[in-house]
């Protein structure tokens, strides 16, 4: 088809961006000063280490699901590439927003930093879904053998991510620590094998 290309280069580029984004998170970690109580210094900077662990795990979960999504998307066009670039742009902002949040935990601007952090995650997962939504509506971009029932189930599952991040953003206006709960639930859910794929496979075995 005109302007349609295999996804190989897009996947390689995405893997590189996600790997660099995960690595850059470590650059935001504070280094304890020499001549100080090392353990006390580490405990004092616990927000930085917690934010690093949370964001690193989120990027890894995003990579895993991105890899899974491109099992079904086999071709790209210019519009899909643009949507995908926007998704990657918000991935790379994770280093900045994570450091911003960690530096302001327990301070007057804590809520503002948390709102920026959650807004970035909402937009990141939204554009991730936009890539999927666009591809599923352009049938020529999808693997021909993909079960339509599976596409519908995956669409519903992927939509959970921006919905939970939006919930976290709303909760943040009321209570910043509680806003982490939807994100933890999201990590757990998307770290597990896709329920929709298992359901379709079980249906085919019958």
Secondary structure, 3 states (H helix, E strand, C coil): CCCCEECHHHHHHHHHHHHHHHHHHHHHCCCCCCCCCHHHHHHHCHHHHHHHHHHHHHHHHHHHHHHHHCCCECEECHHHHHHHHHHHHHHHCHHHHHHHHHHHCCCCCHHHHHHHHHHHHHHHHHHHHHHHHHHHHCHHHECCCCCHHHHHHHHHHHHHHHHHHHHHHHHHHHCCHHHHHHHHHHHHHHHCCCHHHHHHHHHHHC
